[in-house]
Amino acid sequence: MNTATGFSIFISAFLMMLSAAQSAGATDITLQPPVNSHLKSYGQGWECNTGYKQVEARCLEIEIPTNGYATNSTYGRGWECTHGYVETDGICLKVQVPQHGYLDDSGNGWKCHRGFRKIDEQCEQIIVPVNAYLDGTSYGPGWKCDRTYRQVGDECIPVELPPNAYLTNKSYGSGWKCERGYRELKGACELIEVPENAYFVDSTYSSGWKCERGYQARINECVELLIPENAHLDYAGNDWVCNKPNRQRGNECILEN
């Protein structure tokens, strides 16, 4: 290879290197973040500064209304109202707290003070009757009767406790319940008469007693069960069923072929 040929090859290689460097420089320029942005602290690429939002490859300033602040969020409108203001049609309006109310912890709503309740956009006083107290609930009348009193309409009247009864803490009903061994009947507590071969059961919706195993209830007594041949007491013990494969026919258990 002569000198001229070698020099030509050198020049060609140099020009190729220069072109590659220029292309890389151009690429670096295009990767530079736009105005009002910065490189991400993790990963690759860039993101807009607080108060700006990305539109294609640019960062445009967000129009933040009075009493609002930028959230630096990549989604949504990019701003929120400050504490004590609420967004309405793109602007931040002051939360109007009525008399006897206070701004809640979220800063965009309000609640009523104790002893008042929200009615429409006002706080109305809860009228507590005599012998009652505020219960702090947002439902119902807002109050409960003292012990030994029960609610009737908007009043608290004394509980009339019959013999063999005790007071309950329920805010409804008679305000009392019968002692064990008694049941309520026409506003009084009647003694439960447990027949022979039975035992007491604490139930409001029954006779108050149940027959022992092997006996069956008949009006106010427990009658001994007569178990036919090829039968046995059922699970509860107060009736009988036929042994398999026998089938019941009247008061008998018959094997059918």
C-alpha positions in Angstrom: 0.0 0.0 0.0 1.5 3.3 -1.1 1.6 6.6 0.9 -1.4 8.2 -0.9 -3.6 5.2 -0.3 -2.8 5.1 3.4 -3.4 8.8 3.8 -6.8 8.5 2.1 -7.8 5.6 4.4 -6.8 7.7 7.4 -8.8 10.7 6.3 -11.9 8.5 5.7 -11.7 7.0 9.2 -11.3 10.4 10.8 -14.3 11.8 9.0 -16.4 8.8 10.1 -15.4 9.3 13.8 -16.2 13.0 13.6 -19.6 12.3 12.2 -20.3 9.8 14.9 -19.3 12.3 17.6 -21.5 15.0 16.1 -24.5 12.6 16.0 -23.9 11.7 19.7 -23.7 15.4 20.6 -27.0 16.0 18.8 -28.6 13.1 20.6 -27.4 14.4 24.0 -28.9 17.8 23.1 -32.3 16.2 22.4 -32.1 14.4 25.7 -31.7 17.6 27.7 -34.8 18.3 29.9 -36.9 21.2 28.8 -37.3 24.5 30.6 -39.0 24.3 34.0 -38.1 20.6 34.4 -35.4 18.4 36.0 -34.0 15.0 35.7 -35.7 12.3 37.6 -34.0 11.3 40.9 -34.5 7.7 40.0 -34.9 5.9 36.6 -34.4 7.7 33.3 -35.9 10.8 31.8 -37.2 14.1 33.2 -40.2 15.5 34.9 -41.7 19.0 35.2 -41.1 21.2 38.2 -43.8 21.8 40.8 -46.4 24.2 39.4 -45.9 22.9 35.8 -47.4 20.1 33.8 -46.1 18.1 30.8 -47.6 18.8 27.4 -45.8 16.7 24.8 -42.1 17.6 25.3 -42.7 20.9 27.2 -43.6 22.0 30.7 -46.3 24.5 30.9 -47.2 26.5 33.9 -50.4 25.4 35.8 -52.9 28.1 36.5 -53.5 27.8 40.3 -56.5 29.7 41.6 -56.3 31.9 44.7 -56.1 29.9 47.9 -54.8 26.9 46.0 -51.4 25.2 45.9 -49.5 23.0 43.5 -49.4 19.3 44.3 -46.6 18.2 41.9 -48.9 15.3 40.8 -48.4 13.9 37.3 -52.2 13.3 37.0 -55.3 15.3 37.8 -55.5 19.1 37.8 -52.1 19.5 39.6 -53.4 21.6 42.5 -55.6 21.5 45.6 -57.3 24.0 47.7 -55.6 25.1 51.0 -57.1 24.1 54.4 -60.4 25.8 54.9 -61.3 26.1 51.2 -63.1 23.7 48.8 -62.9 23.4 45.1 -66.0 24.6 43.2 -66.0 24.9 39.4 -62.2 25.3 39.2 -61.8 27.9 42.0 -61.3 27.6 45.8 -64.2 28.9 47.9 -64.0 29.4 51.6 -65.9 26.7 53.6 -68.8 28.5 55.2 -69.1 27.2 58.8 -72.5 27.9 60.4 -73.0 29.1 63.9 -72.4 26.3 66.5 -70.2 24.5 63.9 -66.5 24.0 63.4 -64.1 23.2 60.5 -63.4 19.5 60.4 -59.9 18.0 60.2 -60.0 17.5 56.4 -60.3 21.3 56.0 -63.0 21.1 53.3 -66.1 20.5 55.5 -67.6 21.2 58.8 -69.3 19.5 61.8 -71.6 20.6 64.6 -70.6 21.1 68.2 -71.8 18.6 70.8 -75.5 19.4 71.6 -76.2 20.4 68.0 -76.9 18.4 64.8 -76.7 19.2 61.1 -80.0 20.1 59.5 -79.5 21.3 55.9 -76.6 23.8 56.2 -77.2 24.8 59.8 -76.5 23.4 63.3 -79.7 23.1 65.2 -79.7 22.5 69.0 -80.8 19.1 70.3 -83.6 19.6 72.8 -82.9 17.1 75.6 -85.9 16.4 77.8 -85.9 16.1 81.6 -84.3 12.9 82.9 -82.3 12.4 79.7 -78.7 12.9 78.4 -77.0 13.5 75.1 -75.8 10.3 73.5 -73.5 11.8 70.9 -75.0 9.9 67.9 -75.8 11.4 64.5 -79.0 9.3 64.2 -82.2 9.1 66.3 -83.2 11.9 68.6 -79.6 12.5 69.8 -80.4 11.7 73.5 -81.3 8.7 75.7 -83.3 8.5 78.9 -81.6 8.1 82.3 -81.8 4.7 84.0 -85.2 4.0 85.5 -86.8 6.0 82.7 -87.9 5.1 79.2 -88.7 7.1 76.1 -92.2 7.8 75.1 -92.4 10.2 72.2 -90.2 13.2 73.1 -90.3 12.5 76.9 -88.7 10.3 79.4 -91.2 8.7 81.8 -90.5 6.6 84.9 -90.3 2.8 84.4 -93.1 1.1 86.4 -91.3 -2.0 87.7 -93.6 -4.9 88.5 -92.8 -7.5 91.2 -90.2 -10.1 90.2 -88.7 -7.9 87.5 -85.5 -5.9 87.0 -84.5 -2.9 85.1 -82.7 -3.2 81.7 -80.4 -0.8 79.8 -82.5 -0.9 76.6 -83.7 2.4 75.3 -86.9 0.8 73.9 -89.7 -1.4 75.2 -90.9 -1.5 78.8 -87.5 -0.9 80.4 -87.7 -4.1 82.5 -87.5 -7.8 82.2 -88.8 -10.7 84.4 -86.5 -12.5 86.8 -85.4 -16.0 86.0 -88.4 -18.4 86.6 -90.9 -15.8 85.5 -92.3 -14.6 82.2 -94.0 -11.5 81.1 -97.8 -11.6 80.8 -100.0 -8.5 80.4 -97.5 -6.1 82.0 -96.7 -8.4 84.9 -94.2 -11.2 85.7 -96.0 -14.6 86.1 -94.4 -17.5 87.8 -93.6 -20.4 85.4 -95.1 -23.6 86.6 -92.7 -26.4 85.6 -94.5 -29.8 85.5 -93.2 -33.1 86.6 -90.6 -34.7 84.4 -89.7 -31.2 82.9 -87.0 -28.6 83.4 -87.0 -24.8 83.2 -85.7 -23.1 80.0 -84.9 -19.4 79.8 -86.9 -18.5 76.6 -89.2 -15.6 75.9 -91.1 -17.3 73.1 -92.1 -20.6 74.8 -93.9 -22.0 77.8 -90.7 -21.7 79.8 -90.1 -25.4 80.3 -89.2 -28.5 78.3 -89.9 -32.2 78.9 -87.1 -34.5 79.9 -85.8 -37.0 77.4 -88.3 -39.8 77.0 -91.3 -37.6 77.7 -93.6 -35.5 75.4 -95.4 -32.3 76.1 -99.2 -32.5 76.4 -100.7 -29.1 77.3 -99.3 -28.5 80.8 -97.7 -31.9 81.5 -95.1 -34.2 80.3 -96.4 -37.7 79.2 -94.1 -40.7 79.0 -93.5 -41.8 75.5 -94.6 -45.3 74.5 -92.0 -46.5 72.0 -93.2 -49.3 69.7 -91.1 -52.2 68.6 -88.4 -51.5 66.1 -88.3 -47.8 67.1 -86.0 -45.5 69.1 -86.0 -41.9 70.6 -85.3 -39.2 68.1 -82.4 -36.6 68.4 -84.3 -34.3 70.7 -85.5 -37.2 72.9 -89.2 -36.1 72.9 -90.5 -38.3 70.1 -89.7 -41.6 68.4 -88.6 -42.7 64.9 -88.5 -46.2 63.3 -85.3 -48.2 63.0 -84.2 -48.6 59.4 -85.4 -50.2 57.2 -88.8 -50.1 59.0 -91.3 -47.5 58.1 -93.9 -45.8 60.4 -97.5 -46.9 59.9 -99.7 -45.2 62.5 -98.1 -46.0 65.9 -96.1 -49.0 64.6 -92.9 -49.6 62.7 -93.4 -52.1 59.9 -90.8 -53.8 57.7 -91.9 -53.4 54.1 -90.6 -55.8 51.4 
